[in-house]
Amino acid sequence: LINSCSFVCIIQATTQTKPFPDPLSLLTRNPTTLLASRCYSHGKQETDEEFDARWVTYFNKPDIDAWELRKGMNTLIGYDLVPEPKILEAALRACRRLNDLASAIRILEAVKDKAGPHKDIYPYVIQELRPTLNELGISTPEELGIDKI
């Protein structure tokens, strides 16, 4: 698979007399050398603090709508990490501004799923979010009994 930043050059080891040789014949008749080169970004790496701040700012937008909330959570959950409690707090507050209890509970379920086999992560996140959950009137999936379904 070749992406836009990759290229593959096939260099023929012998000379060809045809101006446009058949690509299949190049690979089957003649010895070839396959060279691959990748372009890597040399841009600035985002620190953990900058990453967290970017997502907190995203969810703290006063005019965030339900689609943006779902899109942001989908993107965030797609990363190979469990979001920090401060990011989740901002997302839960966005759910409250949108009056979307279902999304708030789905966020907590997604965090539990992302924690996977690491049984100490989810209780830690809930412990850190407990004041916010109480303030916003959001119950955890365990408190609602939907974790047993």
Secondary structure, 3 states (H helix, E strand, C coil): CCCCCEEEEEEECCCCCCCCCCHHHHHHHCCEEEEEEECCCCCCCCCHHHHHHHHHHHHCCCCCCHHHHHHHHHHHHHCCCCCCHHHHHHHHHHHHHCCCHHHHHHHHHHHHHHHCCCCCHHHHHHHHHHHHHHHHCCCCHHHHCHHHC
